[in-house]
Amino acid sequence: ATLKAGHATMTHSLDLALNFVDWFTKRGTAYEHNLNAIDRTLSGMVLADRPRMAPAASEPFRSLRISPP
């Protein structure tokens, strides 16, 4: 009984994995392209905002000094 239950669980997991591989083979390139485009856009927004954010963000730590022991 336990072996059959484990087999059923593994078969279901394998089916899901194979379905994903089939889906990615058919549509993955477009999906990956869109994901990369969104990532570039968000990175550009963050980098564009960084100069304005950096001084204010580092202000509380300006007075801290790390000295060797």
Predicted model as a PDB file, atoms N, CA, C, CB and O in Angstrom, pLDDT in the B-factor column:
MODEL        1                                                                  
ATOM      1  N   ALA A   1       0.831  -1.198   0.000  1.00 74.00           N  
ATOM      2  CA  ALA A   1       0.000   0.000   0.000  1.00 74.00           C  
ATOM      3  C   ALA A   1       0.868   1.252   0.000  1.00 74.00           C  
ATOM      4  CB  ALA A   1      -0.941   0.003   1.212  1.00 74.00           C  
ATOM      5  O   ALA A   1       0.615   2.191  -0.755  1.00 74.00           O  
ATOM      6  N   THR A   2       1.908   1.263   0.863  1.00 91.00           N  
ATOM      7  CA  THR A   2       2.776   2.433   0.945  1.00 91.00           C  
ATOM      8  C   THR A   2       3.552   2.633  -0.349  1.00 91.00           C  
ATOM      9  CB  THR A   2       3.743   2.298   2.120  1.00 91.00           C  
ATOM     10  O   THR A   2       3.735   3.762  -0.804  1.00 91.00           O  
ATOM     11  N   LEU A   3       4.005   1.533  -0.938  1.00 90.00           N  
ATOM     12  CA  LEU A   3       4.742   1.600  -2.196  1.00 90.00           C  
ATOM     13  C   LEU A   3       3.857   2.148  -3.307  1.00 90.00           C  
ATOM     14  CB  LEU A   3       5.281   0.215  -2.580  1.00 90.00           C  
ATOM     15  O   LEU A   3       4.301   2.960  -4.119  1.00 90.00           O  
ATOM     16  N   LYS A   4       2.602   1.703  -3.342  1.00 89.00           N  
ATOM     17  CA  LYS A   4       1.666   2.194  -4.361  1.00 89.00           C  
ATOM     18  C   LYS A   4       1.383   3.685  -4.167  1.00 89.00           C  
ATOM     19  CB  LYS A   4       0.347   1.393  -4.313  1.00 89.00           C  
ATOM     20  O   LYS A   4       1.307   4.435  -5.140  1.00 89.00           O  
ATOM     21  N   ALA A   5       1.229   4.114  -2.915  1.00 89.00           N  
ATOM     22  CA  ALA A   5       0.974   5.534  -2.643  1.00 89.00           C  
ATOM     23  C   ALA A   5       2.181   6.377  -3.045  1.00 89.00           C  
ATOM     24  CB  ALA A   5       0.644   5.753  -1.147  1.00 89.00           C  
ATOM     25  O   ALA A   5       2.029   7.444  -3.642  1.00 89.00           O  
ATOM     26  N   GLY A   6       3.369   5.902  -2.721  1.00 89.00           N  
ATOM     27  CA  GLY A   6       4.582   6.627  -3.101  1.00 89.00           C  
ATOM     28  C   GLY A   6       4.738   6.696  -4.606  1.00 89.00           C  
ATOM     29  O   GLY A   6       5.140   7.722  -5.154  1.00 89.00           O  
ATOM     30  N   HIS A   7       4.415   5.595  -5.272  1.00 92.00           N  
ATOM     31  CA  HIS A   7       4.487   5.573  -6.736  1.00 92.00           C  
ATOM     32  C   HIS A   7       3.499   6.561  -7.340  1.00 92.00           C  
ATOM     33  CB  HIS A   7       4.211   4.158  -7.269  1.00 92.00           C  
ATOM     34  O   HIS A   7       3.830   7.276  -8.285  1.00 92.00           O  
ATOM     35  N   ALA A   8       2.297   6.601  -6.800  1.00 91.00           N  
ATOM     36  CA  ALA A   8       1.276   7.530  -7.310  1.00 91.00           C  
ATOM     37  C   ALA A   8       1.729   8.977  -7.130  1.00 91.00           C  
ATOM     38  CB  ALA A   8      -0.078   7.303  -6.591  1.00 91.00           C  
ATOM     39  O   ALA A   8       1.541   9.804  -8.022  1.00 91.00           O  
ATOM     40  N   THR A   9       2.326   9.283  -5.979  1.00 91.00           N  
ATOM     41  CA  THR A   9       2.815  10.638  -5.717  1.00 91.00           C  
ATOM     42  C   THR A   9       3.929  11.013  -6.688  1.00 91.00           C  
ATOM     43  CB  THR A   9       3.314  10.760  -4.272  1.00 91.00           C  
ATOM     44  O   THR A   9       3.930  12.109  -7.248  1.00 91.00           O  
ATOM     45  N   MET A  10       4.872  10.102  -6.882  1.00 92.00           N  
ATOM     46  CA  MET A  10       5.985  10.366  -7.794  1.00 92.00           C  
ATOM     47  C   MET A  10       5.506  10.483  -9.242  1.00 92.00           C  
ATOM     48  CB  MET A  10       7.037   9.259  -7.679  1.00 92.00           C  
ATOM     49  O   MET A  10       6.005  11.316  -9.999  1.00 92.00           O  
ATOM     50  N   THR A  11       4.543   9.653  -9.623  1.00 93.00           N  
ATOM     51  CA  THR A  11       3.996   9.716 -10.980  1.00 93.00           C  
ATOM     52  C   THR A  11       3.330  11.071 -11.217  1.00 93.00           C  
ATOM     53  CB  THR A  11       2.982   8.567 -11.214  1.00 93.00           C  
ATOM     54  O   THR A  11       3.483  11.666 -12.283  1.00 93.00           O  
ATOM     55  N   HIS A  12       2.595  11.551 -10.224  1.00 93.00           N  
ATOM     56  CA  HIS A  12       1.944  12.855 -10.341  1.00 93.00           C  
ATOM     57  C   HIS A  12       2.994  13.963 -10.469  1.00 93.00           C  
ATOM     58  CB  HIS A  12       1.027  13.117  -9.119  1.00 93.00           C  
ATOM     59  O   HIS A  12       2.854  14.854 -11.307  1.00 93.00           O  
ATOM     60  N   SER A  13       4.037  13.913  -9.649  1.00 92.00           N  
ATOM     61  CA  SER A  13       5.101  14.918  -9.717  1.00 92.00           C  
ATOM     62  C   SER A  13       5.801  14.887 -11.069  1.00 92.00           C  
ATOM     63  CB  SER A  13       6.121  14.693  -8.596  1.00 92.00           C  
ATOM     64  O   SER A  13       6.097  15.939 -11.637  1.00 92.00           O  
ATOM     65  N   LEU A  14       6.064  13.708 -11.584  1.00 92.00           N  
ATOM     66  CA  LEU A  14       6.704  13.565 -12.883  1.00 92.00           C  
ATOM     67  C   LEU A  14       5.815  14.118 -13.992  1.00 92.00           C  
ATOM     68  CB  LEU A  14       7.038  12.098 -13.154  1.00 92.00           C  
ATOM     69  O   LEU A  14       6.298  14.786 -14.907  1.00 92.00           O  
ATOM     70  N   ASP A  15       4.523  13.839 -13.909  1.00 92.00           N  
ATOM     71  CA  ASP A  15       3.588  14.375 -14.902  1.00 92.00           C  
ATOM     72  C   ASP A  15       3.596  15.897 -14.900  1.00 92.00           C  
ATOM     73  CB  ASP A  15       2.170  13.859 -14.636  1.00 92.00           C  
ATOM     74  O   ASP A  15       3.593  16.521 -15.961  1.00 92.00           O  
ATOM     75  N   LEU A  16       3.607  16.494 -13.722  1.00 92.00           N  
ATOM     76  CA  LEU A  16       3.657  17.955 -13.638  1.00 92.00           C  
ATOM     77  C   LEU A  16       4.951  18.494 -14.254  1.00 92.00           C  
ATOM     78  CB  LEU A  16       3.537  18.412 -12.172  1.00 92.00           C  
ATOM     79  O   LEU A  16       4.925  19.470 -15.003  1.00 92.00           O  
ATOM     80  N   ALA A  17       6.069  17.862 -13.940  1.00 91.00           N  
ATOM     81  CA  ALA A  17       7.353  18.305 -14.484  1.00 91.00           C  
ATOM     82  C   ALA A  17       7.378  18.186 -16.000  1.00 91.00           C  
ATOM     83  CB  ALA A  17       8.498  17.494 -13.878  1.00 91.00           C  
ATOM     84  O   ALA A  17       7.851  19.093 -16.685  1.00 91.00           O  
ATOM     85  N   LEU A  18       6.877  17.086 -16.523  1.00 91.00           N  
ATOM     86  CA  LEU A  18       6.858  16.898 -17.975  1.00 91.00           C  
ATOM     87  C   LEU A  18       5.905  17.883 -18.656  1.00 91.00           C  
ATOM     88  CB  LEU A  18       6.455  15.461 -18.315  1.00 91.00           C  
ATOM     89  O   LEU A  18       6.188  18.357 -19.757  1.00 91.00           O  
ATOM     90  N   ASN A  19       4.793  18.188 -18.019  1.00 91.00           N  
ATOM     91  CA  ASN A  19       3.886  19.199 -18.566  1.00 91.00           C  
ATOM     92  C   ASN A  19       4.572  20.559 -18.633  1.00 91.00           C  
ATOM     93  CB  ASN A  19       2.605  19.293 -17.718  1.00 91.00           C  
ATOM     94  O   ASN A  19       4.402  21.292 -19.607  1.00 91.00           O  
ATOM     95  N   PHE A  20       5.342  20.898 -17.610  1.00 86.00           N  
ATOM     96  CA  PHE A  20       6.068  22.169 -17.633  1.00 86.00           C  
ATOM     97  C   PHE A  20       7.102  22.174 -18.745  1.00 86.00           C  
ATOM     98  CB  PHE A  20       6.744  22.431 -16.281  1.00 86.00           C  
ATOM     99  O   PHE A  20       7.232  23.168 -19.460  1.00 86.00           O  
ATOM    100  N   VAL A  21       7.836  21.088 -18.902  1.00 85.00           N  
ATOM    101  CA  VAL A  21       8.839  21.015 -19.972  1.00 85.00           C  
ATOM    102  C   VAL A  21       8.168  21.170 -21.328  1.00 85.00           C  
ATOM    103  CB  VAL A  21       9.617  19.679 -19.909  1.00 85.00           C  
ATOM    104  O   VAL A  21       8.675  21.889 -22.190  1.00 85.00           O  
ATOM    105  N   ASP A  22       7.044  20.511 -21.527  1.00 86.00           N  
ATOM    106  CA  ASP A  22       6.308  20.657 -22.793  1.00 86.00           C  
ATOM    107  C   ASP A  22       5.854  22.091 -23.000  1.00 86.00           C  
ATOM    108  CB  ASP A  22       5.096  19.718 -22.824  1.00 86.00           C  
ATOM    109  O   ASP A  22       6.001  22.635 -24.094  1.00 86.00           O  
ATOM    110  N   TRP A  23       5.300  22.712 -21.957  1.00 82.00           N  
ATOM    111  CA  TRP A  23       4.840  24.097 -22.054  1.00 82.00           C  
ATOM    112  C   TRP A  23       6.002  25.026 -22.369  1.00 82.00           C  
ATOM    113  CB  TRP A  23       4.153  24.531 -20.751  1.00 82.00           C  
ATOM    114  O   TRP A  23       5.891  25.885 -23.244  1.00 82.00           O  
ATOM    115  N   PHE A  24       7.115  24.862 -21.664  1.00 79.00           N  
ATOM    116  CA  PHE A  24       8.253  25.756 -21.860  1.00 79.00           C  
ATOM    117  C   PHE A  24       8.837  25.581 -23.259  1.00 79.00           C  
ATOM    118  CB  PHE A  24       9.332  25.499 -20.795  1.00 79.00           C  
ATOM    119  O   PHE A  24       9.309  26.546 -23.860  1.00 79.00           O  
ATOM    120  N   THR A  25       8.807  24.354 -23.778  1.00 80.00           N  
ATOM    121  CA  THR A  25       9.298  24.107 -25.131  1.00 80.00           C  
ATOM    122  C   THR A  25       8.461  24.866 -26.148  1.00 80.00           C  
ATOM    123  CB  THR A  25       9.284  22.605 -25.446  1.00 80.00           C  
ATOM    124  O   THR A  25       8.991  25.389 -27.129  1.00 80.00           O  
ATOM    125  N   LYS A  26       7.154  24.927 -25.915  1.00 82.00           N  
ATOM    126  CA  LYS A  26       6.261  25.597 -26.858  1.00 82.00           C  
ATOM    127  C   LYS A  26       6.224  27.111 -26.658  1.00 82.00           C  
ATOM    128  CB  LYS A  26       4.864  25.034 -26.729  1.00 82.00           C  
ATOM    129  O   LYS A  26       6.212  27.859 -27.635  1.00 82.00           O  
ATOM    130  N   ARG A  27       6.204  27.573 -25.405  1.00 80.00           N  
ATOM    131  CA  ARG A  27       5.976  28.993 -25.130  1.00 80.00           C  
ATOM    132  C   ARG A  27       7.058  29.646 -24.294  1.00 80.00           C  
ATOM    133  CB  ARG A  27       4.674  29.162 -24.443  1.00 80.00           C  
ATOM    134  O   ARG A  27       6.984  30.843 -24.018  1.00 80.00           O  
ATOM    135  N   GLY A  28       8.032  28.906 -23.898  1.00 74.00           N  
ATOM    136  CA  GLY A  28       9.036  29.419 -22.964  1.00 74.00           C  
ATOM    137  C   GLY A  28       9.872  30.548 -23.494  1.00 74.00           C  
ATOM    138  O   GLY A  28      10.245  31.441 -22.733  1.00 74.00           O  
ATOM    139  N   THR A  29      10.183  30.543 -24.784  1.00 76.00           N  
ATOM    140  CA  THR A  29      11.024  31.591 -25.344  1.00 76.00           C  
ATOM    141  C   THR A  29      10.350  32.952 -25.202  1.00 76.00           C  
ATOM    142  CB  THR A  29      11.334  31.300 -26.818  1.00 76.00           C  
ATOM    143  O   THR A  29      10.988  33.921 -24.788  1.00 76.00           O  
ATOM    144  N   ALA A  30       9.073  33.029 -25.539  1.00 81.00           N  
ATOM    145  CA  ALA A  30       8.346  34.298 -25.395  1.00 81.00           C  
ATOM    146  C   ALA A  30       8.250  34.692 -23.927  1.00 81.00           C  
ATOM    147  CB  ALA A  30       6.931  34.192 -26.012  1.00 81.00           C  
ATOM    148  O   ALA A  30       8.411  35.862 -23.581  1.00 81.00           O  
ATOM    149  N   TYR A  31       7.988  33.719 -23.069  1.00 80.00           N  
ATOM    150  CA  TYR A  31       7.891  33.986 -21.635  1.00 80.00           C  
ATOM    151  C   TYR A  31       9.211  34.518 -21.106  1.00 80.00           C  
ATOM    152  CB  TYR A  31       7.485  32.718 -20.871  1.00 80.00           C  
ATOM    153  O   TYR A  31       9.236  35.500 -20.363  1.00 80.00           O  
ATOM    154  N   GLU A  32      10.314  33.870 -21.487  1.00 81.00           N  
ATOM    155  CA  GLU A  32      11.628  34.291 -21.023  1.00 81.00           C  
ATOM    156  C   GLU A  32      11.970  35.674 -21.560  1.00 81.00           C  
ATOM    157  CB  GLU A  32      12.695  33.279 -21.443  1.00 81.00           C  
ATOM    158  O   GLU A  32      12.559  36.486 -20.846  1.00 81.00           O  
ATOM    159  N   HIS A  33      11.609  35.952 -22.806  1.00 84.00           N  
ATOM    160  CA  HIS A  33      11.846  37.278 -23.385  1.00 84.00           C  
ATOM    161  C   HIS A  33      11.097  38.348 -22.587  1.00 84.00           C  
ATOM    162  CB  HIS A  33      11.408  37.311 -24.871  1.00 84.00           C  
ATOM    163  O   HIS A  33      11.664  39.389 -22.256  1.00 84.00           O  
ATOM    164  N   ASN A  34       9.828  38.089 -22.281  1.00 83.00           N  
ATOM    165  CA  ASN A  34       9.039  39.051 -21.513  1.00 83.00           C  
ATOM    166  C   ASN A  34       9.610  39.244 -20.111  1.00 83.00           C  
ATOM    167  CB  ASN A  34       7.583  38.592 -21.426  1.00 83.00           C  
ATOM    168  O   ASN A  34       9.671  40.368 -19.611  1.00 83.00           O  
ATOM    169  N   LEU A  35      10.027  38.151 -19.480  1.00 83.00           N  
ATOM    170  CA  LEU A  35      10.615  38.235 -18.150  1.00 83.00           C  
ATOM    171  C   LEU A  35      11.890  39.081 -18.176  1.00 83.00           C  
ATOM    172  CB  LEU A  35      10.915  36.829 -17.607  1.00 83.00           C  
ATOM    173  O   LEU A  35      12.101  39.910 -17.291  1.00 83.00           O  
ATOM    174  N   ASN A  36      12.732  38.878 -19.176  1.00 86.00           N  
ATOM    175  CA  ASN A  36      13.961  39.669 -19.305  1.00 86.00           C  
ATOM    176  C   ASN A  36      13.653  41.137 -19.566  1.00 86.00           C  
ATOM    177  CB  ASN A  36      14.837  39.114 -20.430  1.00 86.00           C  
ATOM    178  O   ASN A  36      14.329  42.017 -19.035  1.00 86.00           O  
ATOM    179  N   ALA A  37      12.641  41.405 -20.377  1.00 87.00           N  
ATOM    180  CA  ALA A  37      12.264  42.791 -20.658  1.00 87.00           C  
ATOM    181  C   ALA A  37      11.776  43.490 -19.384  1.00 87.00           C  
ATOM    182  CB  ALA A  37      11.170  42.841 -21.747  1.00 87.00           C  
ATOM    183  O   ALA A  37      12.133  44.640 -19.131  1.00 87.00           O  
ATOM    184  N   ILE A  38      10.971  42.806 -18.595  1.00 86.00           N  
ATOM    185  CA  ILE A  38      10.493  43.379 -17.333  1.00 86.00           C  
ATOM    186  C   ILE A  38      11.655  43.597 -16.378  1.00 86.00           C  
ATOM    187  CB  ILE A  38       9.435  42.466 -16.684  1.00 86.00           C  
ATOM    188  O   ILE A  38      11.722  44.624 -15.702  1.00 86.00           O  
ATOM    189  N   ASP A  39      12.564  42.642 -16.319  1.00 86.00           N  
ATOM    190  CA  ASP A  39      13.731  42.765 -15.444  1.00 86.00           C  
ATOM    191  C   ASP A  39      14.595  43.956 -15.846  1.00 86.00           C  
ATOM    192  CB  ASP A  39      14.563  41.476 -15.478  1.00 86.00           C  
ATOM    193  O   ASP A  39      15.051  44.706 -14.983  1.00 86.00           O  
ATOM    194  N   ARG A  40      14.824  44.138 -17.144  1.00 86.00           N  
ATOM    195  CA  ARG A  40      15.615  45.291 -17.613  1.00 86.00           C  
ATOM    196  C   ARG A  40      14.918  46.602 -17.264  1.00 86.00           C  
ATOM    197  CB  ARG A  40      15.848  45.208 -19.140  1.00 86.00           C  
ATOM    198  O   ARG A  40      15.563  47.560 -16.838  1.00 86.00           O  
ATOM    199  N   THR A  41      13.601  46.640 -17.445  1.00 85.00           N  
ATOM    200  CA  THR A  41      12.852  47.863 -17.147  1.00 85.00           C  
ATOM    201  C   THR A  41      12.935  48.204 -15.662  1.00 85.00           C  
ATOM    202  CB  THR A  41      11.381  47.711 -17.571  1.00 85.00           C  
ATOM    203  O   THR A  41      13.202  49.350 -15.299  1.00 85.00           O  
ATOM    204  N   LEU A  42      12.708  47.209 -14.804  1.00 82.00           N  
ATOM    205  CA  LEU A  42      12.772  47.463 -13.361  1.00 82.00           C  
ATOM    206  C   LEU A  42      14.183  47.842 -12.926  1.00 82.00           C  
ATOM    207  CB  LEU A  42      12.299  46.233 -12.582  1.00 82.00           C  
ATOM    208  O   LEU A  42      14.356  48.731 -12.092  1.00 82.00           O  
ATOM    209  N   SER A  43      15.188  47.177 -13.482  1.00 83.00           N  
ATOM    210  CA  SER A  43      16.572  47.516 -13.141  1.00 83.00           C  
ATOM    211  C   SER A  43      16.888  48.941 -13.559  1.00 83.00           C  
ATOM    212  CB  SER A  43      17.554  46.538 -13.807  1.00 83.00           C  
ATOM    213  O   SER A  43      17.540  49.681 -12.823  1.00 83.00           O  
ATOM    214  N   GLY A  44      16.427  49.322 -14.741  1.00 78.00           N  
ATOM    215  CA  GLY A  44      16.647  50.687 -15.210  1.00 78.00           C  
ATOM    216  C   GLY A  44      15.988  51.709 -14.307  1.00 78.00           C  
ATOM    217  O   GLY A  44      16.558  52.769 -14.048  1.00 78.00           O  
ATOM    218  N   MET A  45      14.797  51.405 -13.826  1.00 74.00           N  
ATOM    219  CA  MET A  45      14.104  52.324 -12.925  1.00 74.00           C  
ATOM    220  C   MET A  45      14.860  52.468 -11.608  1.00 74.00           C  
ATOM    221  CB  MET A  45      12.673  51.839 -12.661  1.00 74.00           C  
ATOM    222  O   MET A  45      14.984  53.571 -11.076  1.00 74.00           O  
ATOM    223  N   VAL A  46      15.359  51.362 -11.090  1.00 73.00           N  
ATOM    224  CA  VAL A  46      16.091  51.395  -9.826  1.00 73.00           C  
ATOM    225  C   VAL A  46      17.393  52.160  -9.996  1.00 73.00           C  
ATOM    226  CB  VAL A  46      16.369  49.970  -9.318  1.00 73.00           C  
ATOM    227  O   VAL A  46      17.735  52.997  -9.160  1.00 73.00           O  
ATOM    228  N   LEU A  47      18.122  51.881 -11.070  1.00 71.00           N  
ATOM    229  CA  LEU A  47      19.400  52.553 -11.295  1.00 71.00           C  
ATOM    230  C   LEU A  47      19.197  54.040 -11.560  1.00 71.00           C  
ATOM    231  CB  LEU A  47      20.145  51.906 -12.469  1.00 71.00           C  
ATOM    232  O   LEU A  47      20.020  54.858 -11.148  1.00 71.00           O  
ATOM    233  N   ALA A  48      18.114  54.400 -12.238  1.00 70.00           N  
ATOM    234  CA  ALA A  48      17.839  55.817 -12.505  1.00 70.00           C  
ATOM    235  C   ALA A  48      17.528  56.558 -11.216  1.00 70.00           C  
ATOM    236  CB  ALA A  48      16.671  55.966 -13.491  1.00 70.00           C  
ATOM    237  O   ALA A  48      17.851  57.740 -11.098  1.00 70.00           O  
ATOM    238  N   ASP A  49      16.914  55.899 -10.252  1.00 63.00           N  
ATOM    239  CA  ASP A  49      16.548  56.520  -8.984  1.00 63.00           C  
ATOM    240  C   ASP A  49      17.697  56.516  -7.981  1.00 63.00           C  
ATOM    241  CB  ASP A  49      15.353  55.812  -8.392  1.00 63.00           C  
ATOM    242  O   ASP A  49      17.673  57.274  -7.011  1.00 63.00           O  
ATOM    243  N   ARG A  50      18.691  55.681  -8.201  1.00 60.00           N  
ATOM    244  CA  ARG A  50      19.761  55.500  -7.225  1.00 60.00           C  
ATOM    245  C   ARG A  50      20.484  56.800  -6.843  1.00 60.00           C  
ATOM    246  CB  ARG A  50      20.758  54.520  -7.764  1.00 60.00           C  
ATOM    247  O   ARG A  50      20.691  57.022  -5.649  1.00 60.00           O  
ATOM    248  N   PRO A  51      20.880  57.669  -7.776  1.00 57.00           N  
ATOM    249  CA  PRO A  51      21.603  58.884  -7.356  1.00 57.00           C  
ATOM    250  C   PRO A  51      20.807  59.751  -6.391  1.00 57.00           C  
ATOM    251  CB  PRO A  51      21.972  59.707  -8.568  1.00 57.00           C  
ATOM    252  O   PRO A  51      21.380  60.339  -5.474  1.00 57.00           O  
ATOM    253  N   ARG A  52      19.490  59.839  -6.585  1.00 58.00           N  
ATOM    254  CA  ARG A  52      18.676  60.625  -5.663  1.00 58.00           C  
ATOM    255  C   ARG A  52      18.535  59.941  -4.317  1.00 58.00           C  
ATOM    256  CB  ARG A  52      17.305  60.880  -6.256  1.00 58.00           C  
ATOM    257  O   ARG A  52      18.463  60.605  -3.283  1.00 58.00           O  
ATOM    258  N   MET A  53      18.496  58.612  -4.325  1.00 52.00           N  
ATOM    259  CA  MET A  53      18.258  57.869  -3.098  1.00 52.00           C  
ATOM    260  C   MET A  53      19.535  57.667  -2.283  1.00 52.00           C  
ATOM    261  CB  MET A  53      17.641  56.530  -3.423  1.00 52.00           C  
ATOM    262  O   MET A  53      19.477  57.598  -1.055  1.00 52.00           O  
ATOM    263  N   ALA A  54      20.676  57.574  -2.944  1.00 53.00           N  
ATOM    264  CA  ALA A  54      21.899  57.180  -2.250  1.00 53.00           C  
ATOM    265  C   ALA A  54      22.293  58.108  -1.098  1.00 53.00           C  
ATOM    266  CB  ALA A  54      23.020  57.117  -3.229  1.00 53.00           C  
ATOM    267  O   ALA A  54      22.541  57.601  -0.004  1.00 53.00           O  
ATOM    268  N   PRO A  55      22.366  59.429  -1.270  1.00 56.00           N  
ATOM    269  CA  PRO A  55      22.793  60.258  -0.144  1.00 56.00           C  
ATOM    270  C   PRO A  55      21.851  60.160   1.057  1.00 56.00           C  
ATOM    271  CB  PRO A  55      22.900  61.699  -0.584  1.00 56.00           C  
ATOM    272  O   PRO A  55      22.306  60.043   2.195  1.00 56.00           O  
ATOM    273  N   ALA A  56      20.566  60.206   0.813  1.00 55.00           N  
ATOM    274  CA  ALA A  56      19.611  60.134   1.922  1.00 55.00           C  
ATOM    275  C   ALA A  56      19.655  58.765   2.587  1.00 55.00           C  
ATOM    276  CB  ALA A  56      18.187  60.436   1.428  1.00 55.00           C  
ATOM    277  O   ALA A  56      19.530  58.657   3.807  1.00 55.00           O  
ATOM    278  N   ALA A  57      19.831  57.725   1.787  1.00 57.00           N  
ATOM    279  CA  ALA A  57      19.847  56.380   2.347  1.00 57.00           C  
ATOM    280  C   ALA A  57      21.092  56.134   3.189  1.00 57.00           C  
ATOM    281  CB  ALA A  57      19.761  55.351   1.237  1.00 57.00           C  
ATOM    282  O   ALA A  57      21.044  55.374   4.156  1.00 57.00           O  
ATOM    283  N   SER A  58      22.205  56.768   2.832  1.00 57.00           N  
ATOM    284  CA  SER A  58      23.446  56.524   3.566  1.00 57.00           C  
ATOM    285  C   SER A  58      23.635  57.504   4.722  1.00 57.00           C  
ATOM    286  CB  SER A  58      24.632  56.609   2.623  1.00 57.00           C  
ATOM    287  O   SER A  58      24.548  57.328   5.529  1.00 57.00           O  
ATOM    288  N   GLU A  59      22.812  58.508   4.816  1.00 62.00           N  
ATOM    289  CA  GLU A  59      22.967  59.545   5.846  1.00 62.00           C  
ATOM    290  C   GLU A  59      23.081  59.001   7.268  1.00 62.00           C  
ATOM    291  CB  GLU A  59      21.807  60.489   5.780  1.00 62.00           C  
ATOM    292  O   GLU A  59      23.976  59.440   7.990  1.00 62.00           O  
ATOM    293  N   PRO A  60      22.238  58.079   7.714  1.00 61.00           N  
ATOM    294  CA  PRO A  60      22.350  57.614   9.105  1.00 61.00           C  
ATOM    295  C   PRO A  60      23.667  56.900   9.396  1.00 61.00           C  
ATOM    296  CB  PRO A  60      21.202  56.686   9.428  1.00 61.00           C  
ATOM    297  O   PRO A  60      24.064  56.791  10.556  1.00 61.00           O  
ATOM    298  N   PHE A  61      24.344  56.416   8.367  1.00 59.00           N  
ATOM    299  CA  PHE A  61      25.555  55.631   8.576  1.00 59.00           C  
ATOM    300  C   PHE A  61      26.827  56.441   8.333  1.00 59.00           C  
ATOM    301  CB  PHE A  61      25.542  54.422   7.673  1.00 59.00           C  
ATOM    302  O   PHE A  61      27.930  55.909   8.458  1.00 59.00           O  
ATOM    303  N   ARG A  62      26.689  57.693   7.995  1.00 59.00           N  
ATOM    304  CA  ARG A  62      27.848  58.521   7.681  1.00 59.00           C  
ATOM    305  C   ARG A  62      28.813  58.640   8.861  1.00 59.00           C  
ATOM    306  CB  ARG A  62      27.394  59.901   7.250  1.00 59.00           C  
ATOM    307  O   ARG A  62      30.027  58.689   8.663  1.00 59.00           O  
ATOM    308  N   SER A  63      28.297  58.686  10.054  1.00 62.00           N  
ATOM    309  CA  SER A  63      29.152  58.893  11.215  1.00 62.00           C  
ATOM    310  C   SER A  63      29.798  57.601  11.730  1.00 62.00           C  
ATOM    311  CB  SER A  63      28.353  59.531  12.317  1.00 62.00           C  
ATOM    312  O   SER A  63      30.681  57.650  12.585  1.00 62.00           O  
ATOM    313  N   LEU A  64      29.367  56.464  11.221  1.00 58.00           N  
ATOM    314  CA  LEU A  64      29.946  55.195  11.677  1.00 58.00           C  
ATOM    315  C   LEU A  64      31.303  54.975  11.046  1.00 58.00           C  
ATOM    316  CB  LEU A  64      29.015  54.021  11.348  1.00 58.00           C  
ATOM    317  O   LEU A  64      31.486  55.212   9.852  1.00 58.00           O  
ATOM    318  N   ARG A  65      32.234  54.531  11.828  1.00 60.00           N  
ATOM    319  CA  ARG A  65      33.572  54.199  11.351  1.00 60.00           C  
ATOM    320  C   ARG A  65      33.865  52.754  11.723  1.00 60.00           C  
ATOM    321  CB  ARG A  65      34.648  55.163  11.951  1.00 60.00           C  
ATOM    322  O   ARG A  65      33.590  52.325  12.844  1.00 60.00           O  
ATOM    323  N   ILE A  66      34.405  52.027  10.808  1.00 64.00           N  
ATOM    324  CA  ILE A  66      34.808  50.653  11.092  1.00 64.00           C  
ATOM    325  C   ILE A  66      36.322  50.679  11.250  1.00 64.00           C  
ATOM    326  CB  ILE A  66      34.350  49.646   9.950  1.00 64.00           C  
ATOM    327  O   ILE A  66      37.061  50.947  10.302  1.00 64.00           O  
ATOM    328  N   SER A  67      36.757  50.398  12.453  1.00 61.00           N  
ATOM    329  CA  SER A  67      38.204  50.396  12.703  1.00 61.00           C  
ATOM    330  C   SER A  67      38.687  48.984  12.948  1.00 61.00           C  
ATOM    331  CB  SER A  67      38.559  51.295  13.903  1.00 61.00           C  
ATOM    332  O   SER A  67      37.965  48.169  13.522  1.00 61.00           O  
ATOM    333  N   PRO A  68      39.910  48.685  12.514  1.00 58.00           N  
ATOM    334  CA  PRO A  68      40.416  47.342  12.742  1.00 58.00           C  
ATOM    335  C   PRO A  68      40.600  47.068  14.235  1.00 58.00           C  
ATOM    336  CB  PRO A  68      41.735  47.143  12.000  1.00 58.00           C  
ATOM    337  O   PRO A  68      40.831  48.000  15.005  1.00 58.00           O  
ATOM    338  N   PRO A  69      40.503  45.819  14.648  1.00 51.00           N  
ATOM    339  CA  PRO A  69      40.625  45.486  16.079  1.00 51.00           C  
ATOM    340  C   PRO A  69      42.019  45.719  16.602  1.00 51.00           C  
ATOM    341  CB  PRO A  69      40.237  44.047  16.322  1.00 51.00           C  
ATOM    342  O   PRO A  69      42.282  45.488  17.782  1.00 51.00           O  
TER     343      PRO A  69                                                      
ENDMDL                                                                          
END                                                                             
